[in-house]
């Protein structure tokens, strides 16, 4: 195998492993079950508040008591969703550094173009004629991002299907 083939498989494999690790960290540290419970509780409170008759003193006090729970629930939900990022982002930074230094000259040319959104268009100029920027050639970092995105989506779909089948049984 030539160097570009080895780089292709190494970068893609790294992205798949990173996606699996990221999903695992999200499920364990992020406690998705608790986040779902919080969302359900907030929906229940919102529904109850819509139906509340504020004309009576008792229902108004009950509504105020329920409303006081919302900020605490939102804070807990945000913390649960933010915690995994504290682990996942440093891992991604290390992976990016490793891949870029190991395969600095890697370039892949796809048979189709995909839209890219360069960061500088926000800062320097916004031109609808060149937005989005369609590209078919990517370097190490671009291929890593594409691989992480695709493998992350596929991993999530597979895990969700497995969980659905387990719940049916």
C-alpha positions, 0 to 999 in steps of 0.5 A, a space after each residue: 500500500 502506498 502512503 496515501 492509502 495508509 493515511 486514508 485508512 488511518 484517518 478514517 479509522 481514527 474518526 470511527 474510534 473517536 466517534 465511538 468514544 465520543 458517543 460512549 462519553 456522551 452516554 455515560 458522563 452526559 447521562 442522556 436518560 436524565 436529560 430526557 427526564 428533565 425535558 419531559 418534566 419541563 414539558 409537563 410544567 409548561 403544559 400545566 402552566 398553559 392550562 392553569 387558571 390564574 384567577 384563583 389564588 391556589 392555582 396561581 401559587 401552584 403555578 409559581 411553585 412549578 415555575 420556580 423549578 424551571 431554572 434549576 432544571 435548565 441549569 442541570 440540563 445544561 451542565 449535563 450536556 456540557 460535561 462531555 464536551 470537557 472530555 471530548 474536545 481535548 481528545 479531538 484536539 489531540 487527535 487532530 494534532 496527531 493526524 496532522 503531524 503524522 500525515 501532513 501531505 495527505 490530500 484526498 480528491 472526492 468524485 463529488 463536491 460538498 459545501 464547505 463553510 469557511 470561517 473567514 466569510 463571517 469575518 471578512 466578507 459575505 458574498 452570496 455568489 460564493 456561499 457556500 464554497 463547494 469543494 471536492 479536495 480536502 487535506 488531513 483535517 478536512 478528511 478527519 472532519 468529514 469522517 468524524 461527521 459521517 461515522 458519528 451519524 452512522 454510529 448514532 443510528 446503529 446504537 439507536 436501532 440496537 436500543 429500540 430492538 432491546 426495548 421491544 424485547 
